[in-house]
Amino acid sequence: MRPKRSAAEAENEKLRRQVERLEKELARNKAALEVMGKASALLEMISEGAD
């Protein structure tokens, strides 16, 4: 049986999981911003064409 993890090891694992979660959230947010930017450009093109 493994000895009990030290407090530092437990904190390290907690922080690793937090970083992984935040990296996924950041990737989703970047993708959303990219889509919003493309939608904005498309709407601008459409509105210019309507003039």
DSSP file (Angstrom, degrees, kcal/mol; ACC not computed):
  #  RESIDUE AA STRUCTURE BP1 BP2  ACC     N-H-->O    O-->H-N    N-H-->O    O-->H-N    TCO  KAPPA ALPHA  PHI   PSI    X-CA   Y-CA   Z-CA
    1    1 A M              0   0    0      0, 0.0     0, 0.0     0, 0.0     0, 0.0   0.000 360.0 360.0 360.0 139.0    0.0    0.0    0.0
    2    2 A R        -     0   0    0      1,-0.1     3,-0.1     3,-0.0     2,-0.0  -0.432 360.0-109.0 -71.7 143.8    1.2    3.5   -0.9
    3    3 A P        -     0   0    0      0, 0.0    -1,-0.1     0, 0.0     3,-0.1  -0.363  50.8 -80.5 -65.7 156.1    2.0    5.8    1.9
    4    4 A K        -     0   0    0      1,-0.1     2,-0.0    -2,-0.0     0, 0.0  -0.285  54.1-105.4 -58.4 138.0   -0.5    8.7    2.4
    5    5 A R        -     0   0    0     -3,-0.1    -1,-0.1     1,-0.1     2,-0.0  -0.336  35.6-113.1 -65.3 146.3    0.2   11.5   -0.1
    6    6 A S     >  -     0   0    0      1,-0.1     4,-2.3    -3,-0.1     5,-0.2  -0.325  26.0-108.8 -72.9 163.7    1.8   14.6    1.4
    7    7 A A  H  > S+     0   0    0      1,-0.2     4,-2.5     2,-0.2     5,-0.2   0.878 121.4  54.5 -60.0 -37.4   -0.2   17.9    1.5
    8    8 A A  H  > S+     0   0    0      2,-0.2     4,-2.4     1,-0.2    -1,-0.2   0.904 108.1  48.4 -65.3 -40.7    2.1   19.2   -1.2
    9    9 A E  H  > S+     0   0    0      2,-0.2     4,-2.3     1,-0.2    -2,-0.2   0.906 112.1  48.9 -65.6 -40.8    1.3   16.2   -3.5
   10   10 A A  H  X S+     0   0    0     -4,-2.3     4,-2.3     2,-0.2    -2,-0.2   0.920 112.9  47.1 -64.7 -43.1   -2.5   16.6   -2.9
   11   11 A E  H  X S+     0   0    0     -4,-2.5     4,-2.6     2,-0.2    -2,-0.2   0.894 110.5  53.6 -64.2 -39.8   -2.3   20.4   -3.6
   12   12 A N  H  X S+     0   0    0     -4,-2.4     4,-2.3     2,-0.2    -2,-0.2   0.921 109.9  46.7 -60.3 -45.9   -0.2   19.7   -6.8
   13   13 A E  H  X S+     0   0    0     -4,-2.3     4,-2.3     2,-0.2    -1,-0.2   0.906 111.9  51.0 -64.7 -42.0   -2.9   17.2   -8.0
   14   14 A K  H  X S+     0   0    0     -4,-2.3     4,-2.1     1,-0.2    -2,-0.2   0.920 112.0  47.0 -60.4 -44.7   -5.7   19.7   -7.2
   15   15 A L  H  X S+     0   0    0     -4,-2.6     4,-2.6     2,-0.2    -2,-0.2   0.861 109.0  54.7 -68.1 -35.5   -3.9   22.5   -9.1
   16   16 A R  H  X S+     0   0    0     -4,-2.3     4,-2.3     2,-0.2    -1,-0.2   0.926 109.8  46.7 -62.0 -44.5   -3.2   20.2  -12.1
   17   17 A R  H  X S+     0   0    0     -4,-2.3     4,-2.4     2,-0.2    -2,-0.2   0.899 112.2  51.1 -64.0 -39.6   -6.9   19.4  -12.4
   18   18 A Q  H  X S+     0   0    0     -4,-2.1     4,-2.6     2,-0.2    -2,-0.2   0.917 110.0  48.9 -64.2 -43.5   -7.7   23.1  -12.1
   19   19 A V  H  X S+     0   0    0     -4,-2.6     4,-2.5     2,-0.2    -2,-0.2   0.917 111.0  50.6 -61.8 -43.5   -5.3   24.0  -14.8
   20   20 A E  H  X S+     0   0    0     -4,-2.3     4,-1.9     1,-0.2    -2,-0.2   0.922 112.1  47.1 -61.2 -44.2   -6.7   21.3  -17.1
   21   21 A R  H  X S+     0   0    0     -4,-2.4     4,-2.2     1,-0.2    -2,-0.2   0.911 113.7  47.6 -63.7 -43.0  -10.3   22.6  -16.5
   22   22 A L  H  X S+     0   0    0     -4,-2.6     4,-2.6     1,-0.2    -1,-0.2   0.850 108.4  54.6 -69.7 -33.5   -9.2   26.2  -17.1
   23   23 A E  H  X S+     0   0    0     -4,-2.5     4,-2.2     2,-0.2    -1,-0.2   0.906 109.9  47.3 -65.3 -40.1   -7.4   25.3  -20.3
   24   24 A K  H  X S+     0   0    0     -4,-1.9     4,-2.2     2,-0.2    -2,-0.2   0.916 112.6  49.2 -65.1 -42.3  -10.5   23.6  -21.7
   25   25 A E  H  X S+     0   0    0     -4,-2.2     4,-2.5     1,-0.2    -2,-0.2   0.903 110.7  50.6 -62.9 -41.7  -12.6   26.6  -20.7
   26   26 A L  H  X S+     0   0    0     -4,-2.6     4,-2.7     2,-0.2    -1,-0.2   0.906 108.9  51.2 -63.2 -42.3  -10.1   28.9  -22.4
   27   27 A A  H  X S+     0   0    0     -4,-2.2     4,-2.2     2,-0.2    -1,-0.2   0.911 111.0  48.5 -62.3 -41.9  -10.2   26.9  -25.6
   28   28 A R  H  X S+     0   0    0     -4,-2.2     4,-2.4     2,-0.2    -2,-0.2   0.921 112.2  48.9 -63.2 -43.2  -14.0   27.0  -25.6
   29   29 A N  H  X S+     0   0    0     -4,-2.5     4,-2.5     2,-0.2    -2,-0.2   0.896 110.0  50.9 -65.3 -39.8  -13.9   30.8  -25.0
   30   30 A K  H  X S+     0   0    0     -4,-2.7     4,-2.2     2,-0.2    -1,-0.2   0.918 111.1  48.9 -62.3 -42.4  -11.4   31.3  -27.8
   31   31 A A  H  X S+     0   0    0     -4,-2.2     4,-2.3     2,-0.2    -2,-0.2   0.908 111.0  50.2 -63.8 -41.5  -13.6   29.3  -30.2
   32   32 A A  H  X S+     0   0    0     -4,-2.4     4,-2.6     1,-0.2    -2,-0.2   0.914 110.4  49.6 -63.6 -42.4  -16.6   31.3  -29.2
   33   33 A L  H  X S+     0   0    0     -4,-2.5     4,-2.5     2,-0.2    -1,-0.2   0.889 109.7  51.9 -63.3 -38.6  -14.8   34.6  -29.8
   34   34 A E  H  X S+     0   0    0     -4,-2.2     4,-2.2     2,-0.2    -2,-0.2   0.925 111.0  47.1 -63.5 -44.0  -13.6   33.3  -33.2
   35   35 A V  H  X S+     0   0    0     -4,-2.3     4,-2.7     1,-0.2    -2,-0.2   0.920 112.3  50.0 -63.3 -43.7  -17.2   32.5  -34.2
   36   36 A M  H  X S+     0   0    0     -4,-2.6     4,-2.5     1,-0.2    -2,-0.2   0.895 110.0  51.1 -63.0 -39.2  -18.5   35.8  -32.9
   37   37 A G  H  X S+     0   0    0     -4,-2.5     4,-2.3     2,-0.2    -1,-0.2   0.912 111.7  46.7 -63.6 -42.1  -15.8   37.6  -34.9
   38   38 A K  H  X S+     0   0    0     -4,-2.2     4,-2.5     2,-0.2    -2,-0.2   0.900 112.4  50.1 -66.5 -40.6  -16.7   35.7  -38.1
   39   39 A A  H  X S+     0   0    0     -4,-2.7     4,-2.7     2,-0.2     5,-0.2   0.912 110.5  50.3 -63.8 -41.3  -20.4   36.4  -37.5
   40   40 A S  H  X S+     0   0    0     -4,-2.5     4,-2.3     2,-0.2    -2,-0.2   0.924 111.1  48.1 -62.6 -44.4  -19.7   40.1  -37.0
   41   41 A A  H  X S+     0   0    0     -4,-2.3     4,-2.3     2,-0.2    -1,-0.2   0.903 112.3  49.8 -63.2 -40.5  -17.7   40.3  -40.2
   42   42 A L  H  X S+     0   0    0     -4,-2.5     4,-2.5     2,-0.2    -2,-0.2   0.924 110.6  48.8 -64.4 -44.3  -20.4   38.5  -42.1
   43   43 A L  H  X S+     0   0    0     -4,-2.7     4,-2.6     1,-0.2    -1,-0.2   0.884 110.4  52.1 -63.1 -37.7  -23.1   40.8  -40.8
   44   44 A E  H  X S+     0   0    0     -4,-2.3     4,-2.2    -5,-0.2    -1,-0.2   0.922 109.9  48.4 -63.9 -43.1  -20.9   43.8  -41.7
   45   45 A M  H  X S+     0   0    0     -4,-2.3     4,-1.9     2,-0.2    -2,-0.2   0.911 112.4  49.1 -62.5 -42.0  -20.6   42.4  -45.3
   46   46 A I  H  X S+     0   0    0     -4,-2.5     4,-1.2     1,-0.2    -2,-0.2   0.917 111.5  48.4 -64.4 -43.3  -24.3   41.9  -45.5
   47   47 A S  H  X S+     0   0    0     -4,-2.6     4,-0.5     1,-0.2    -1,-0.2   0.858 110.5  51.2 -68.3 -33.5  -25.1   45.4  -44.3
   48   48 A E  H >< S+     0   0    0     -4,-2.2     3,-0.7     1,-0.2    -1,-0.2   0.867 109.0  52.0 -68.1 -35.8  -22.6   46.9  -46.7
   49   49 A G  H 3< S+     0   0    0     -4,-1.9    -1,-0.2     1,-0.2    -2,-0.2   0.755 102.3  60.3 -70.2 -24.3  -24.3   44.9  -49.5
   50   50 A A  H 3<        0   0    0     -4,-1.2    -1,-0.2     1,-0.2    -2,-0.2   0.662 360.0 360.0 -78.6 -16.2  -27.7   46.2  -48.5
   51   51 A D    <<        0   0    0     -3,-0.7    -1,-0.2    -4,-0.5    -2,-0.1   0.496 360.0 360.0 -68.8 360.0  -26.7   49.9  -49.1
